[in-house]
């Protein structure tokens, strides 16, 4: 993002370029200082929102927490406006991931004027901490995140088929339990029985609904045992796809010296002949 915004700073007036350098430049002293102050402000604002939800604290410090919340909101509003005016294509930034998060982090406070409790959504500000990757030079770790996303994307069809199968199973078991147990044992409807099947299959077991008849208990036992086997399926699917994605990434890095593959994403030199990798 930093590189993109610096490129987008061309053609700006001197004061806009200076603001762009401070806000989006993580390599300068002022840029680093700005990011650190911003992250501290985000953490403090989120802490204020969390404390505000505690009745004992709110009864004593409610007014102070409200003032703190509005103070941070006004601060972030000014910052958001500065981000828009310091780039050549403000709409492009507004539609970016961080642009949307920045906007969503200030809207709830203004909504609270018309909708009670909307300010609780301010915890979305914690997403802005993702800028920490830019400050601490952790951008290289985003490559690993791309592996995870690619594996999820490739396994989505298999997982969707799995979820369809699970939904079919819980609907069938829920309907059977409704017939076997009935309203007199707490299974008041098929949707409520399906809820019981989902809770039981996932081994959560809230216990708010439970079978009472011998047949119902046998069916419940079968659902519980099936749950252990079913839960492992999506994990295996995702692990297999992740392994394939990582193997493809290694194979794509062929050494120009010896032509061999199998290098790690972070490798700088060929582990077979020592030639520098692209």
ChimeraX attribute file (.defattr): number of C-alpha atoms within 10 A of each C-alpha:
attribute: neighborCount
match mode: 1-to-1
recipient: residues
	/A:1	14
	/A:2	15
	/A:3	11
	/A:4	11
	/A:5	20
	/A:6	17
	/A:7	12
	/A:8	19
	/A:9	22
	/A:10	12
	/A:11	11
	/A:12	15
	/A:13	10
	/A:14	10
	/A:15	10
	/A:16	20
	/A:17	20
	/A:18	15
	/A:19	18
	/A:20	25
	/A:21	20
	/A:22	20
	/A:23	22
	/A:24	25
	/A:25	23
	/A:26	21
	/A:27	14
	/A:28	12
	/A:29	10
	/A:30	14
	/A:31	19
	/A:32	19
	/A:33	15
	/A:34	16
	/A:35	21
	/A:36	15
	/A:37	11
	/A:38	19
	/A:39	19
	/A:40	11
	/A:41	15
	/A:42	23
	/A:43	15
	/A:44	15
	/A:45	23
	/A:46	20
	/A:47	15
	/A:48	19
	/A:49	19
	/A:50	13
	/A:51	16
	/A:52	22
	/A:53	13
	/A:54	11
	/A:55	11
	/A:56	11
	/A:57	12
	/A:58	15
	/A:59	10
	/A:60	10
	/A:61	13
	/A:62	17
	/A:63	12
	/A:64	12
	/A:65	19
	/A:66	16
	/A:67	11
	/A:68	16
	/A:69	22
	/A:70	15
	/A:71	13
	/A:72	19
	/A:73	21
	/A:74	14
	/A:75	14
	/A:76	19
	/A:77	17
	/A:78	11
	/A:79	14
	/A:80	17
	/A:81	12
	/A:82	15
	/A:83	21
	/A:84	18
	/A:85	15
	/A:86	25
	/A:87	25
	/A:88	20
	/A:89	13
	/A:90	16
	/A:91	11
	/A:92	12
	/A:93	19
	/A:94	17
	/A:95	12
	/A:96	13
	/A:97	10
	/A:98	16
	/A:99	19
	/A:100	12
	/A:101	17
	/A:102	21
	/A:103	17
	/A:104	16
	/A:105	24
	/A:106	23
	/A:107	16
	/A:108	20
	/A:109	23
	/A:110	13
	/A:111	14
	/A:112	14
	/A:113	11
	/A:114	9
	/A:115	11
	/A:116	9
	/A:117	13
	/A:118	15
	/A:119	21
	/A:120	16
	/A:121	18
	/A:122	21
	/A:123	19
	/A:124	16
	/A:125	19
	/A:126	16
	/A:127	13
	/A:128	17
	/A:129	15
	/A:130	11
	/A:131	18
	/A:132	14
	/A:133	13
	/A:134	19
	/A:135	17
	/A:136	10
	/A:137	11
	/A:138	11
	/A:139	13
	/A:140	12
	/A:141	11
	/A:142	11
	/A:143	12
	/A:144	13
	/A:145	11
	/A:146	12
	/A:147	18
	/A:148	18
	/A:149	14
	/A:150	16
	/A:151	21
	/A:152	17
	/A:153	12
	/A:154	16
	/A:155	18
	/A:156	16
	/A:157	11
	/A:158	14
	/A:159	17
	/A:160	12
	/A:161	11
	/A:162	16
	/A:163	13
	/A:164	11
	/A:165	13
	/A:166	17
	/A:167	15
	/A:168	12
	/A:169	17
	/A:170	21
	/A:171	19
	/A:172	16
	/A:173	23
	/A:174	23
	/A:175	19
	/A:176	17
	/A:177	24
	/A:178	23
	/A:179	15
	/A:180	18
	/A:181	21
	/A:182	16
	/A:183	12
	/A:184	8
	/A:185	14
	/A:186	16
	/A:187	24
	/A:188	13
	/A:189	16
	/A:190	19
	/A:191	14
	/A:192	16
	/A:193	28
	/A:194	23
	/A:195	17
	/A:196	25
	/A:197	27
	/A:198	22
	/A:199	19
	/A:200	24
	/A:201	26
	/A:202	15
	/A:203	16
	/A:204	12
	/A:205	15
	/A:206	10
	/A:207	10
	/A:208	7
	/A:209	17
	/A:210	18
	/A:211	21
	/A:212	13
	/A:213	12
	/A:214	11
	/A:215	13
	/A:216	18
	/A:217	15
	/A:218	12
	/A:219	16
	/A:220	20
	/A:221	14
	/A:222	14
	/A:223	21
	/A:224	19
	/A:225	13
	/A:226	15
	/A:227	20
	/A:228	13
	/A:229	10
	/A:230	15
	/A:231	14
	/A:232	10
	/A:233	14
	/A:234	17
	/A:235	11
	/A:236	11
	/A:237	18
	/A:238	20
	/A:239	16
	/A:240	13
	/A:241	20
	/A:242	20
	/A:243	14
	/A:244	15
	/A:245	19
	/A:246	19
	/A:247	15
	/A:248	13
	/A:249	17
	/A:250	16
	/A:251	15
	/A:252	14
	/A:253	19
	/A:254	17
	/A:255	22
	/A:256	14
	/A:257	13
	/A:258	12
	/A:259	11
	/A:260	16
	/A:261	19
	/A:262	18
	/A:263	21
	/A:264	16
	/A:265	14
	/A:266	9
	/A:267	13
	/A:268	13
	/A:269	15
	/A:270	22
	/A:271	16
	/A:272	14
	/A:273	13
	/A:274	12
	/A:275	14
	/A:276	13
	/A:277	15
	/A:278	10
